[in-house]
Amino acid sequence: MPLTTIGYDLAAQLHTAVVQAPADPTPTPTGTPFDFDWDQIRPDPGAVPKTGIFYDMANALLFLGVIAALSGLLAGAIAFGVGPIFGAHIISDRGKSMMWKAGLVAVIVGSATTIVAVLLAK
């Protein structure tokens, strides 16, 4: 018997011995592998010591953010209104863009607490 025939025969026997269908798991798992119970994950404010400090800091940052956005809106309105009077149309255009940006920041900062509340309510 040639050596290659013995090698082919050994490879065929090894292949049939190794390749087998895996046994079914018991008990059969339910759902898909990507199912996850998100209702079990919830923040626990009681587990964090002195949570009042974090809420105070968040409220202070919210207050400062609203004040900064309103200040930017007011400065933009002043630049937009005063620019054409002195013939500075570039300042007027920059004031207009500053008003748009400050208004957008005011909306985002003002709705941050609502967004966080919606995310935590799930």
N, CA, C and O atoms as a GROMACS GRO file, in nm:
protein
  488
    1MET      N    1   0.084  -0.117   0.000
    1MET     CA    2   0.000   0.000   0.000
    1MET      C    3   0.090   0.124   0.000
    1MET      O    4   0.178   0.138   0.084
    2PRO      N    5   0.066   0.214  -0.094
    2PRO     CA    6   0.151   0.333  -0.098
    2PRO      C    7   0.124   0.425   0.021
    2PRO      O    8   0.018   0.419   0.085
    3LEU      N    9   0.220   0.509   0.049
    3LEU     CA   10   0.214   0.598   0.164
    3LEU      C   11   0.102   0.702   0.150
    3LEU      O   12   0.039   0.739   0.249
    4THR      N   13   0.078   0.750   0.028
    4THR     CA   14  -0.028   0.851   0.010
    4THR      C   15  -0.166   0.792   0.036
    4THR      O   16  -0.253   0.862   0.088
    5THR      N   17  -0.188   0.666   0.001
    5THR     CA   18  -0.317   0.603   0.025
    5THR      C   19  -0.342   0.588   0.175
    5THR      O   20  -0.454   0.607   0.222
    6ILE      N   21  -0.238   0.553   0.248
    6ILE     CA   22  -0.251   0.542   0.394
    6ILE      C   23  -0.281   0.680   0.454
    6ILE      O   24  -0.362   0.691   0.547
    7GLY      N   25  -0.218   0.784   0.403
    7GLY     CA   26  -0.243   0.920   0.451
    7GLY      C   27  -0.384   0.965   0.424
    7GLY      O   28  -0.448   1.026   0.509
    8TYR      N   29  -0.437   0.933   0.301
    8TYR     CA   30  -0.574   0.970   0.268
    8TYR      C   31  -0.673   0.895   0.357
    8TYR      O   32  -0.771   0.952   0.406
    9ASP      N   33  -0.646   0.765   0.378
    9ASP     CA   34  -0.734   0.684   0.462
    9ASP      C   35  -0.734   0.735   0.606
    9ASP      O   36  -0.839   0.744   0.669
   10LEU      N   37  -0.616   0.767   0.658
   10LEU     CA   38  -0.606   0.820   0.795
   10LEU      C   39  -0.676   0.955   0.807
   10LEU      O   40  -0.742   0.981   0.908
   11ALA      N   41  -0.663   1.041   0.705
   11ALA     CA   42  -0.729   1.172   0.707
   11ALA      C   43  -0.880   1.157   0.702
   11ALA      O   44  -0.952   1.231   0.771
   12ALA      N   45  -0.931   1.063   0.623
   12ALA     CA   46  -1.075   1.042   0.615
   12ALA      C   47  -1.130   0.989   0.748
   12ALA      O   48  -1.236   1.032   0.792
   13GLN      N   49  -1.058   0.897   0.812
   13GLN     CA   50  -1.105   0.843   0.940
   13GLN      C   51  -1.099   0.950   1.049
   13GLN      O   52  -1.189   0.959   1.133
   14LEU      N   53  -0.995   1.030   1.047
   14LEU     CA   54  -0.982   1.137   1.146
   14LEU      C   55  -1.093   1.240   1.127
   14LEU      O   56  -1.150   1.288   1.225
   15HIS      N   57  -1.124   1.275   1.003
   15HIS     CA   58  -1.228   1.373   0.973
   15HIS      C   59  -1.365   1.324   1.021
   15HIS      O   60  -1.439   1.400   1.082
   16THR      N   61  -1.398   1.201   0.996
   16THR     CA   62  -1.528   1.148   1.039
   16THR      C   63  -1.535   1.133   1.190
   16THR      O   64  -1.643   1.142   1.248
   17ALA      N   65  -1.423   1.111   1.255
   17ALA     CA   66  -1.423   1.096   1.401
   17ALA      C   67  -1.435   1.231   1.470
   17ALA      O   68  -1.497   1.239   1.576
   18VAL      N   69  -1.378   1.336   1.412
   18VAL     CA   70  -1.375   1.467   1.476
   18VAL      C   71  -1.502   1.547   1.446
   18VAL      O   72  -1.558   1.610   1.536
   19VAL      N   73  -1.549   1.545   1.321
   19VAL     CA   74  -1.663   1.626   1.281
   19VAL      C   75  -1.792   1.555   1.319
   19VAL      O   76  -1.834   1.459   1.254
   20GLN      N   77  -1.854   1.602   1.425
   20GLN     CA   78  -1.981   1.550   1.470
   20GLN      C   79  -2.070   1.667   1.507
   20GLN      O   80  -2.021   1.773   1.547
   21ALA      N   81  -2.198   1.648   1.494
   21ALA     CA   82  -2.292   1.752   1.532
   21ALA      C   83  -2.293   1.765   1.684
   21ALA      O   84  -2.296   1.664   1.755
   22PRO      N   85  -2.291   1.887   1.734
   22PRO     CA   86  -2.294   1.904   1.880
   22PRO      C   87  -2.430   1.862   1.936
   22PRO      O   88  -2.532   1.872   1.868
   23ALA      N   89  -2.429   1.817   2.056
   23ALA     CA   90  -2.553   1.774   2.121
   23ALA      C   91  -2.638   1.896   2.155
   23ALA      O   92  -2.586   2.004   2.181
   24ASP      N   93  -2.769   1.878   2.154
   24ASP     CA   94  -2.860   1.986   2.190
   24ASP      C   95  -2.846   2.017   2.338
   24ASP      O   96  -2.839   1.926   2.421
   25PRO      N   97  -2.842   2.146   2.372
   25PRO     CA   98  -2.831   2.182   2.514
   25PRO      C   99  -2.961   2.154   2.588
   25PRO      O  100  -3.070   2.170   2.532
   26THR      N  101  -2.949   2.113   2.711
   26THR     CA  102  -3.067   2.093   2.794
   26THR      C  103  -3.055   2.181   2.916
   26THR      O  104  -2.948   2.180   2.978
   27PRO      N  105  -3.150   2.255   2.955
   27PRO     CA  106  -3.275   2.280   2.885
   27PRO      C  107  -3.253   2.374   2.767
   27PRO      O  108  -3.154   2.446   2.762
   28THR      N  109  -3.345   2.373   2.675
   28THR     CA  110  -3.333   2.455   2.556
   28THR      C  111  -3.346   2.602   2.594
   28THR      O  112  -3.444   2.641   2.659
   29PRO      N  113  -3.249   2.686   2.555
   29PRO     CA  114  -3.258   2.828   2.591
   29PRO      C  115  -3.374   2.895   2.517
   29PRO      O  116  -3.408   2.858   2.404
   30THR      N  117  -3.435   2.993   2.582
   30THR     CA  118  -3.545   3.066   2.520
   30THR      C  119  -3.494   3.199   2.469
   30THR      O  120  -3.396   3.253   2.521
   31GLY      N  121  -3.559   3.252   2.369
   31GLY     CA  122  -3.523   3.382   2.315
   31GLY      C  123  -3.402   3.373   2.225
   31GLY      O  124  -3.354   3.265   2.192
   32THR      N  125  -3.353   3.490   2.186
   32THR     CA  126  -3.235   3.497   2.101
   32THR      C  127  -3.114   3.522   2.188
   32THR      O  128  -3.127   3.561   2.304
   33PRO      N  129  -2.995   3.500   2.134
   33PRO     CA  130  -2.876   3.527   2.216
   33PRO      C  131  -2.858   3.674   2.251
   33PRO      O  132  -2.782   3.707   2.342
   34PHE      N  133  -2.929   3.762   2.179
   34PHE     CA  134  -2.913   3.904   2.203
   34PHE      C  135  -3.020   3.960   2.294
   34PHE      O  136  -3.025   4.082   2.316
   35ASP      N  137  -3.108   3.875   2.348
   35ASP     CA  138  -3.208   3.923   2.443
   35ASP      C  139  -3.140   3.962   2.574
   35ASP      O  140  -3.054   3.890   2.625
   36PHE      N  141  -3.180   4.075   2.625
   36PHE     CA  142  -3.125   4.120   2.752
   36PHE      C  143  -3.236   4.193   2.825
   36PHE      O  144  -3.306   4.274   2.766
   37ASP      N  145  -3.253   4.165   2.950
   37ASP     CA  146  -3.359   4.226   3.028
   37ASP      C  147  -3.310   4.360   3.083
   37ASP      O  148  -3.246   4.367   3.188
   38TRP      N  149  -3.340   4.467   3.010
   38TRP     CA  150  -3.295   4.600   3.048
   38TRP      C  151  -3.372   4.652   3.168
   38TRP      O  152  -3.330   4.750   3.230
   39ASP      N  153  -3.484   4.590   3.203
   39ASP     CA  154  -3.562   4.636   3.317
   39ASP      C  155  -3.492   4.605   3.449
   39ASP      O  156  -3.525   4.664   3.552
   40GLN      N  157  -3.397   4.514   3.447
   40GLN     CA  158  -3.325   4.478   3.569
   40GLN      C  159  -3.215   4.577   3.602
   40GLN      O  160  -3.165   4.579   3.715
   41ILE      N  161  -3.175   4.660   3.506
   41ILE     CA  162  -3.067   4.757   3.528
   41ILE      C  163  -3.130   4.893   3.557
   41ILE      O  164  -3.193   4.953   3.470
   42ARG      N  165  -3.111   4.940   3.677
   42ARG     CA  166  -3.163   5.069   3.716
   42ARG      C  167  -3.062   5.136   3.809
   42ARG      O  168  -2.996   5.068   3.888
   43PRO      N  169  -3.049   5.268   3.801
   43PRO     CA  170  -2.959   5.336   3.894
   43PRO      C  171  -3.016   5.335   4.034
   43PRO      O  172  -3.137   5.346   4.053
   44ASP      N  173  -2.930   5.322   4.130
   44ASP     CA  174  -2.971   5.320   4.269
   44ASP      C  175  -2.909   5.440   4.341
   44ASP      O  176  -2.795   5.432   4.385
   45PRO      N  177  -2.983   5.551   4.353
   45PRO     CA  178  -2.926   5.668   4.419
   45PRO      C  179  -2.893   5.643   4.565
   45PRO      O  180  -2.808   5.712   4.622
   46GLY      N  181  -2.958   5.545   4.627
   46GLY     CA  182  -2.930   5.516   4.767
   46GLY      C  183  -2.795   5.453   4.788
   46GLY      O  184  -2.742   5.456   4.900
   47ALA      N  185  -2.736   5.396   4.683
   47ALA     CA  186  -2.607   5.330   4.696
   47ALA      C  187  -2.491   5.431   4.692
   47ALA      O  188  -2.379   5.397   4.730
   48VAL      N  189  -2.518   5.552   4.647
   48VAL     CA  190  -2.413   5.654   4.637
   48VAL      C  191  -2.423   5.744   4.760
   48VAL      O  192  -2.529   5.799   4.788
   49PRO      N  193  -2.313   5.760   4.834
   49PRO     CA  194  -2.319   5.847   4.951
   49PRO      C  195  -2.326   5.994   4.911
   49PRO      O  196  -2.262   6.036   4.814
   50LYS      N  197  -2.401   6.070   4.985
   50LYS     CA  198  -2.415   6.214   4.966
   50LYS      C  199  -2.458   6.250   4.825
   50LYS      O  200  -2.391   6.330   4.758
   51THR      N  201  -2.567   6.193   4.778
   51THR     CA  202  -2.614   6.223   4.642
   51THR      C  203  -2.662   6.366   4.629
   51THR      O  204  -2.668   6.417   4.517
   52GLY      N  205  -2.697   6.430   4.738
   52GLY     CA  206  -2.743   6.568   4.732
   52GLY      C  207  -2.639   6.662   4.674
   52GLY      O  208  -2.673   6.760   4.608
   53ILE      N  209  -2.512   6.632   4.697
   53ILE     CA  210  -2.404   6.716   4.642
   53ILE      C  211  -2.405   6.712   4.490
   53ILE      O  212  -2.388   6.815   4.425
   54PHE      N  213  -2.426   6.593   4.434
   54PHE     CA  214  -2.428   6.580   4.288
   54PHE      C  215  -2.546   6.655   4.228
   54PHE      O  216  -2.533   6.719   4.124
   55TYR      N  217  -2.661   6.647   4.292
   55TYR     CA  218  -2.778   6.720   4.243
   55TYR      C  219  -2.757   6.870   4.254
   55TYR      O  220  -2.798   6.945   4.166
   56ASP      N  221  -2.695   6.915   4.362
   56ASP     CA  222  -2.666   7.058   4.376
   56ASP      C  223  -2.569   7.106   4.268
   56ASP      O  224  -2.587   7.213   4.211
   57MET      N  225  -2.466   7.026   4.241
   57MET     CA  226  -2.369   7.064   4.136
   57MET      C  227  -2.436   7.065   3.999
   57MET      O  228  -2.410   7.154   3.918
   58ALA      N  229  -2.523   6.967   3.971
   58ALA     CA  230  -2.592   6.963   3.842
   58ALA      C  231  -2.685   7.083   3.827
   58ALA      O  232  -2.692   7.143   3.720
   59ASN      N  233  -2.755   7.119   3.934
   59ASN     CA  234  -2.843   7.236   3.928
   59ASN      C  235  -2.763   7.366   3.910
   59ASN      O  236  -2.806   7.456   3.839
   60ALA      N  237  -2.646   7.376   3.976
   60ALA     CA  238  -2.562   7.495   3.961
   60ALA      C  239  -2.510   7.506   3.818
   60ALA      O  240  -2.509   7.614   3.761
   61LEU      N  241  -2.467   7.393   3.761
   61LEU     CA  242  -2.420   7.396   3.622
   61LEU      C  243  -2.533   7.429   3.525
   61LEU      O  244  -2.512   7.500   3.426
   62LEU      N  245  -2.652   7.379   3.553
   62LEU     CA  246  -2.767   7.412   3.470
   62LEU      C  247  -2.796   7.562   3.477
   62LEU      O  248  -2.821   7.625   3.374
   63PHE      N  249  -2.793   7.619   3.597
   63PHE     CA  250  -2.816   7.762   3.614
   63PHE      C  251  -2.711   7.844   3.540
   63PHE      O  252  -2.744   7.940   3.469
   64LEU      N  253  -2.584   7.806   3.556
   64LEU     CA  254  -2.477   7.879   3.486
   64LEU      C  255  -2.488   7.865   3.335
   64LEU      O  256  -2.462   7.961   3.262
   65GLY      N  257  -2.528   7.748   3.288
   65GLY     CA  258  -2.545   7.728   3.144
   65GLY      C  259  -2.657   7.813   3.087
   65GLY      O  260  -2.643   7.869   2.978
   66VAL      N  261  -2.767   7.823   3.159
   66VAL     CA  262  -2.878   7.906   3.112
   66VAL      C  263  -2.839   8.053   3.114
   66VAL      O  264  -2.871   8.127   3.021
   67ILE      N  265  -2.769   8.097   3.219
   67ILE     CA  266  -2.724   8.237   3.226
   67ILE      C  267  -2.627   8.268   3.112
   67ILE      O  268  -2.636   8.374   3.050
   68ALA      N  269  -2.534   8.176   3.084
   68ALA     CA  270  -2.438   8.199   2.975
   68ALA      C  271  -2.508   8.203   2.840
   68ALA      O  272  -2.475   8.286   2.756
   69ALA      N  273  -2.605   8.114   2.818
   69ALA     CA  274  -2.677   8.114   2.691
   69ALA      C  275  -2.759   8.242   2.673
   69ALA      O  276  -2.762   8.300   2.565
   70LEU      N  277  -2.824   8.286   2.779
   70LEU     CA  278  -2.902   8.410   2.769
   70LEU      C  279  -2.813   8.532   2.751
   70LEU      O  280  -2.849   8.626   2.681
   71SER      N  281  -2.694   8.531   2.815
   71SER     CA  282  -2.599   8.641   2.796
   71SER      C  283  -2.550   8.645   2.652
   71SER      O  284  -2.537   8.753   2.593
   72GLY      N  285  -2.522   8.528   2.594
   72GLY     CA  286  -2.480   8.523   2.453
   72GLY      C  287  -2.591   8.570   2.361
   72GLY      O  288  -2.565   8.637   2.261
   73LEU      N  289  -2.714   8.534   2.394
   73LEU     CA  290  -2.828   8.579   2.314
   73LEU      C  291  -2.844   8.730   2.320
   73LEU      O  292  -2.869   8.795   2.218
   74LEU      N  293  -2.828   8.787   2.440
   74LEU     CA  294  -2.838   8.932   2.456
   74LEU      C  295  -2.724   9.004   2.385
   74LEU      O  296  -2.747   9.106   2.319
   75ALA      N  297  -2.600   8.953   2.399
   75ALA     CA  298  -2.486   9.016   2.331
   75ALA      C  299  -2.501   9.007   2.180
   75ALA      O  300  -2.467   9.102   2.109
   76GLY      N  301  -2.551   8.897   2.129
   76GLY     CA  302  -2.574   8.884   1.986
   76GLY      C  303  -2.681   8.980   1.936
   76GLY      O  304  -2.669   9.037   1.828
   77ALA      N  305  -2.787   8.996   2.016
   77ALA     CA  306  -2.893   9.090   1.977
   77ALA      C  307  -2.841   9.233   1.975
   77ALA      O  308  -2.877   9.311   1.886
   78ILE      N  309  -2.757   9.268   2.071
   78ILE     CA  310  -2.699   9.403   2.074
   78ILE      C  311  -2.609   9.424   1.952
   78ILE      O  312  -2.618   9.527   1.886
   79ALA      N  313  -2.522   9.325   1.923
   79ALA     CA  314  -2.434   9.339   1.807
   79ALA      C  315  -2.513   9.342   1.677
   79ALA      O  316  -2.478   9.416   1.585
   80PHE      N  317  -2.619   9.263   1.668
   80PHE     CA  318  -2.702   9.261   1.548
   80PHE      C  319  -2.775   9.393   1.529
   80PHE      O  320  -2.792   9.439   1.416
   81GLY      N  321  -2.818   9.455   1.638
   81GLY     CA  322  -2.891   9.582   1.628
   81GLY      C  323  -2.802   9.703   1.610
   81GLY      O  324  -2.839   9.797   1.540
   82VAL      N  325  -2.685   9.702   1.675
   82VAL     CA  326  -2.598   9.820   1.673
   82VAL      C  327  -2.507   9.822   1.550
   82VAL      O  328  -2.465   9.928   1.505
   83GLY      N  329  -2.476   9.704   1.496
   83GLY     CA  330  -2.384   9.695   1.382
   83GLY      C  331  -2.423   9.782   1.264
   83GLY      O  332  -2.338   9.857   1.216
   84PRO      N  333  -2.546   9.776   1.213
   84PRO     CA  334  -2.582   9.859   1.097
   84PRO      C  335  -2.583  10.008   1.127
   84PRO      O  336  -2.565  10.089   1.036
   85ILE      N  337  -2.605  10.045   1.252
   85ILE     CA  338  -2.607  10.188   1.286
   85ILE      C  339  -2.471  10.250   1.263
   85ILE      O  340  -2.461  10.362   1.213
   86PHE      N  341  -2.363  10.176   1.298
   86PHE     CA  342  -2.227  10.227   1.282
   86PHE      C  343  -2.163  10.182   1.152
   86PHE      O  344  -2.044  10.206   1.130
   87GLY      N  345  -2.238  10.116   1.066
   87GLY     CA  346  -2.185  10.070   0.938
   87GLY      C  347  -2.097   9.947   0.949
   87GLY      O  348  -2.018   9.920   0.859
   88ALA      N  349  -2.108   9.873   1.056
   88ALA     CA  350  -2.027   9.752   1.075
   88ALA      C  351  -2.116   9.630   1.048
   88ALA      O  352  -2.170   9.567   1.140
   89HIS      N  353  -2.130   9.600   0.920
   89HIS     CA  354  -2.219   9.490   0.883
   89HIS      C  355  -2.161   9.353   0.920
   89HIS      O  356  -2.236   9.257   0.940
   90ILE      N  357  -2.028   9.344   0.929
   90ILE     CA  358  -1.966   9.216   0.970
   90ILE      C  359  -2.004   9.186   1.115
   90ILE      O  360  -2.035   9.072   1.149
   91ILE      N  361  -2.001   9.289   1.200
   91ILE     CA  362  -2.039   9.270   1.340
   91ILE      C  363  -2.187   9.232   1.349
   91ILE      O  364  -2.225   9.149   1.431
   92SER      N  365  -2.268   9.292   1.264
   92SER     CA  366  -2.410   9.259   1.263
   92SER      C  367  -2.432   9.113   1.223
   92SER      O  368  -2.514   9.044   1.284
   93ASP      N  369  -2.359   9.065   1.122
   93ASP     CA  370  -2.371   8.924   1.081
   93ASP      C  371  -2.323   8.830   1.191
   93ASP      O  372  -2.384   8.726   1.216
   94ARG      N  373  -2.214   8.868   1.256
   94ARG     CA  374  -2.164   8.784   1.366
   94ARG      C  375  -2.261   8.784   1.484
   94ARG      O  376  -2.276   8.683   1.552
   95GLY      N  377  -2.325   8.897   1.508
   95GLY     CA  378  -2.426   8.903   1.614
   95GLY      C  379  -2.545   8.814   1.583
   95GLY      O  380  -2.601   8.749   1.672
   96LYS      N  381  -2.584   8.811   1.455
   96LYS     CA  382  -2.695   8.725   1.416
   96LYS      C  383  -2.660   8.578   1.436
   96LYS      O  384  -2.741   8.501   1.487
   97SER      N  385  -2.539   8.538   1.394
   97SER     CA  386  -2.498   8.398   1.413
   97SER      C  387  -2.481   8.366   1.562
   97SER      O  388  -2.506   8.253   1.604
   98MET      N  389  -2.437   8.465   1.641
   98MET     CA  390  -2.424   8.443   1.785
   98MET      C  391  -2.561   8.420   1.848
   98MET      O  392  -2.574   8.340   1.941
   99MET      N  393  -2.662   8.491   1.800
   99MET     CA  394  -2.797   8.472   1.853
   99MET      C  395  -2.848   8.331   1.822
   99MET      O  396  -2.909   8.267   1.908
  100TRP      N  397  -2.824   8.283   1.700
  100TRP     CA  398  -2.867   8.147   1.664
  100TRP      C  399  -2.797   8.043   1.751
  100TRP      O  400  -2.861   7.950   1.801
  101LYS      N  401  -2.667   8.059   1.768
  101LYS     CA  402  -2.591   7.962   1.848
  101LYS      C  403  -2.634   7.966   1.995
  101LYS      O  404  -2.652   7.861   2.057
  102ALA      N  405  -2.650   8.085   2.049
  102ALA     CA  406  -2.689   8.097   2.190
  102ALA      C  407  -2.830   8.043   2.210
  102ALA      O  408  -2.858   7.982   2.314
  103GLY      N  409  -2.920   8.065   2.115
  103GLY     CA  410  -3.054   8.009   2.126
  103GLY      C  411  -3.054   7.858   2.123
  103GLY      O  412  -3.127   7.794   2.198
  104LEU      N  413  -2.971   7.800   2.037
  104LEU     CA  414  -2.959   7.653   2.032
  104LEU      C  415  -2.900   7.598   2.161
  104LEU      O  416  -2.947   7.496   2.212
  105VAL      N  417  -2.799   7.664   2.213
  105VAL     CA  418  -2.739   7.620   2.340
  105VAL      C  419  -2.841   7.632   2.453
  105VAL      O  420  -2.847   7.545   2.540
  106ALA      N  421  -2.920   7.738   2.454
  106ALA     CA  422  -3.022   7.754   2.558
  106ALA      C  423  -3.124   7.641   2.552
  106ALA      O  424  -3.167   7.591   2.656
  107VAL      N  425  -3.164   7.601   2.431
  107VAL     CA  426  -3.259   7.490   2.418
  107VAL      C  427  -3.197   7.360   2.467
  107VAL      O  428  -3.262   7.283   2.538
  108ILE      N  429  -3.072   7.334   2.429
  108ILE     CA  430  -3.006   7.209   2.470
  108ILE      C  431  -2.985   7.206   2.621
  108ILE      O  432  -3.012   7.105   2.686
  109VAL      N  433  -2.937   7.316   2.678
  109VAL     CA  434  -2.913   7.320   2.822
  109VAL      C  435  -3.044   7.311   2.899
  109VAL      O  436  -3.053   7.244   3.001
  110GLY      N  437  -3.146   7.379   2.849
  110GLY     CA  438  -3.275   7.376   2.917
  110GLY      C  439  -3.344   7.241   2.911
  110GLY      O  440  -3.420   7.206   3.001
  111SER      N  441  -3.318   7.165   2.806
  111SER     CA  442  -3.383   7.034   2.793
  111SER      C  443  -3.296   6.919   2.843
  111SER      O  444  -3.336   6.804   2.832
  112ALA      N  445  -3.179   6.949   2.897
  112ALA     CA  446  -3.089   6.842   2.943
  112ALA      C  447  -3.150   6.760   3.054
  112ALA      O  448  -3.136   6.638   3.056
  113THR      N  449  -3.219   6.826   3.147
  113THR     CA  450  -3.279   6.750   3.257
  113THR      C  451  -3.392   6.661   3.207
  113THR      O  452  -3.412   6.552   3.260
  114THR      N  453  -3.466   6.707   3.106
  114THR     CA  454  -3.573   6.625   3.049
  114THR      C  455  -3.515   6.505   2.977
  114THR      O  456  -3.569   6.395   2.987
  115ILE      N  457  -3.407   6.526   2.903
  115ILE     CA  458  -3.344   6.416   2.830
  115ILE      C  459  -3.292   6.311   2.928
  115ILE      O  460  -3.312   6.192   2.906
  116VAL      N  461  -3.226   6.353   3.035
  116VAL     CA  462  -3.175   6.259   3.134
  116VAL      C  463  -3.289   6.186   3.202
  116VAL      O  464  -3.279   6.066   3.227
  117ALA      N  465  -3.398   6.256   3.234
  117ALA     CA  466  -3.512   6.192   3.298
  117ALA      C  467  -3.575   6.086   3.208
  117ALA      O  468  -3.616   5.980   3.255
  118VAL      N  469  -3.582   6.114   3.078
  118VAL     CA  470  -3.637   6.016   2.984
  118VAL      C  471  -3.545   5.894   2.974
  118VAL      O  472  -3.593   5.781   2.968
  119LEU      N  473  -3.415   5.917   2.973
  119LEU     CA  474  -3.321   5.805   2.963
  119LEU      C  475  -3.324   5.719   3.089
  119LEU      O  476  -3.309   5.597   3.080
  120LEU      N  477  -3.342   5.780   3.206
  120LEU     CA  478  -3.343   5.704   3.330
  120LEU      C  479  -3.478   5.637   3.357
  120LEU      O  480  -3.486   5.545   3.437
  121ALA      N  481  -3.585   5.683   3.291
  121ALA     CA  482  -3.716   5.627   3.314
  121ALA      C  483  -3.732   5.490   3.248
  121ALA      O  484  -3.822   5.415   3.286
  122LYS      N  485  -3.651   5.457   3.152
  122LYS     CA  486  -3.663   5.329   3.079
  122LYS      C  487  -3.631   5.213   3.166
  122LYS      O  488  -3.636   5.099   3.121
   0.00000   0.00000   0.00000
